[in-house]
Amino acid sequence: MSDEYPEEEDLEKITNWPHQDFIGWMEFIKSVWWMPDWGWDEEDGVYNISTGGWSGNESIISAMRHNFPLWGLYWQVHRTGGHYEFKTREAQDRPDTPKPAKVIVEEPLEEPCLGCGEVAKDHPNASGCQEWHES
């Protein structure tokens, strides 16, 4: 990290991190996160991270989104203001953990679909993905 911004190599590592290593991914991301003492909390396999509007952290989130396996398996919630929640598989499976409703945007994608990886202007997001492929 230089001048509190992640290096391009760090962003590439985040994008290409192996999907079997969620904990290592999050540890690495925390090491390049700006202000982790303020915008990073992990408890019992639930990670709450906030970008604080910092463009370097927003770049990290973008790199995380491009790691489709890890993002798709562990991302739970995004709230206005740059707040994200991720959960380990164990935390997702706990009966005492409420299951958040995922917000699905029904707009054409500019990034690949998390469901299939397809990029097309008329491709719907994950909720309509299967029907789109069958048509």
matplotlib code that plots the C-alpha trace (Angstrom):
import matplotlib.pyplot as plt

x = [0.0, 1.4, 0.1, -2.8, -4.0, -3.7, -1.1, -2.3, -0.6, -2.7, -5.9, -4.9, -4.2, -7.7, -9.3, -7.4, -7.3, -8.2, -11.8, -10.9, -9.3, -11.9, -10.3, -6.9, -8.6, -10.2, -6.9, -5.0, -7.8, -7.6, -3.8, -4.4, -7.6, -7.4, -8.4, -9.2, -9.4, -12.4, -14.0, -13.4, -15.1, -15.0, -16.9, -17.8, -17.2, -19.2, -17.2, -18.6, -16.5, -17.1, -15.2, -15.6, -16.1, -12.3, -11.6, -8.8, -11.2, -13.8, -11.1, -10.6, -14.4, -14.3, -11.5, -13.4, -16.5, -14.4, -13.4, -16.8, -16.4, -15.5, -17.9, -20.8, -20.2, -19.6, -21.0, -24.3, -25.4, -24.5, -26.0, -25.9, -22.8, -20.3, -21.1, -20.6, -21.2, -19.6, -20.1, -18.2, -20.1, -20.3, -21.8, -24.3, -25.5, -26.0, -29.7, -29.4, -28.1, -30.9, -30.7, -30.7, -32.8, -30.5, -31.3, -31.3, -31.1, -33.1, -30.9, -28.7, -25.3, -22.1, -20.1, -20.4, -23.4, -22.6, -24.9, -23.2, -20.5, -22.3, -21.9, -24.6, -26.6, -29.9, -28.8, -30.8, -29.2, -29.1, -32.9, -33.8, -30.6, -31.9, -35.0, -32.8, -30.6, -33.5, -35.1]
y = [0.0, 3.4, 6.7, 4.7, 3.5, -0.2, -1.1, -2.5, -5.8, -6.0, -5.5, -8.3, -10.6, -9.8, -10.5, -13.8, -15.1, -18.8, -19.5, -22.1, -19.5, -17.0, -16.3, -15.6, -13.4, -11.3, -11.1, -9.9, -7.4, -6.0, -5.6, -3.2, -1.6, 2.1, 2.7, -0.9, 0.1, 2.2, 0.4, -3.3, -5.6, -9.4, -11.4, -15.1, -15.3, -12.2, -9.4, -5.9, -3.6, 0.1, 2.0, 5.3, 6.7, 6.3, 5.7, 3.2, 1.1, 1.4, 0.1, -2.9, -3.6, -3.5, -6.0, -8.2, -8.1, -9.4, -12.5, -14.1, -17.3, -15.6, -12.7, -15.0, -17.4, -15.0, -11.6, -11.1, -7.4, -4.0, -1.0, 2.6, 4.4, 1.7, -0.9, -4.5, -7.7, -11.1, -14.4, -17.6, -20.7, -21.6, -18.2, -18.5, -21.9, -21.0, -21.1, -18.0, -15.9, -14.1, -14.6, -11.2, -10.5, -10.0, -7.0, -8.0, -5.1, -5.8, -3.6, -4.7, -5.6, -3.8, -6.4, -10.2, -11.8, -13.5, -16.4, -17.3, -14.8, -13.6, -10.0, -8.6, -5.4, -7.3, -9.9, -9.6, -9.9, -13.3, -13.4, -13.7, -15.3, -18.8, -17.7, -15.4, -18.3, -20.6, -18.0]
z = [0.0, -1.0, 0.4, 2.0, -1.4, -2.4, -5.0, -8.3, -7.4, -4.1, -6.1, -8.5, -5.5, -4.2, -7.5, -8.1, -4.5, -4.3, -3.5, -0.9, 1.4, 2.5, 5.9, 4.3, 1.7, 4.5, 6.4, 3.4, 2.6, 6.1, 5.8, 2.8, 4.1, 5.0, 8.7, 9.7, 13.3, 12.4, 9.4, 10.1, 12.6, 12.7, 15.3, 15.2, 11.5, 10.6, 9.0, 8.9, 6.8, 5.9, 3.2, 4.9, 1.3, 0.9, -2.8, -2.0, 0.0, -2.8, -5.2, -2.8, -2.8, -6.7, -6.7, -4.2, -6.5, -9.3, -7.3, -8.2, -6.2, -2.9, -3.4, -4.3, -1.5, 1.4, 0.7, 2.5, 2.6, 1.2, 2.9, 1.7, 2.8, 1.8, 4.5, 3.6, 5.5, 4.8, 6.7, 6.9, 5.9, 9.6, 10.5, 7.6, 8.8, 12.5, 13.3, 15.5, 12.6, 10.7, 7.0, 5.3, 2.3, -0.7, -2.8, -6.4, -8.9, -12.0, -14.2, -17.1, -15.9, -16.7, -14.8, -15.2, -13.6, -10.3, -11.3, -14.6, -15.4, -18.5, -19.6, -21.9, -21.9, -21.9, -19.3, -16.1, -12.7, -10.9, -10.2, -13.9, -15.1, -15.7, -17.5, -19.7, -20.7, -21.4, -23.8]

ax = plt.figure().add_subplot(projection="3d")
ax.plot(x, y, z, "-o")
ax.set_aspect("equal")
plt.show()
